[in-house]
């Protein structure tokens, strides 16, 4: 697993839900422990966020032995009225493009 950034105090631009979704988009087989470390959240918080995302249809999973494989619905529209019409695919595309640029790679 890549080095995890130091924790941050104060407010941030992305919600924990967006971070967890992006972490899953990066690795559909990620364990909750790995997602929590990447997002600097507790495992319990990640479990709750995953449950929220699944309940509203943004995310689903299938069980593979002792692990889960997640599936994201890219066509789901973001929930806040200010993002009306913006899909999960568009959000993840922006985040992945930014990550690739920061790492000096192309998508």
Secondary structure, 3 states (H helix, E strand, C coil): CCCCCCCCCCCCCCCHHHHHHHHHHHCCCCCHHHHHHHHCCCHHHHHHHHHHHHHCCCEEEEEECCEEEEEECCCCECCCHHHCCCEHHHHHHHHHHHHHHHHCCCC
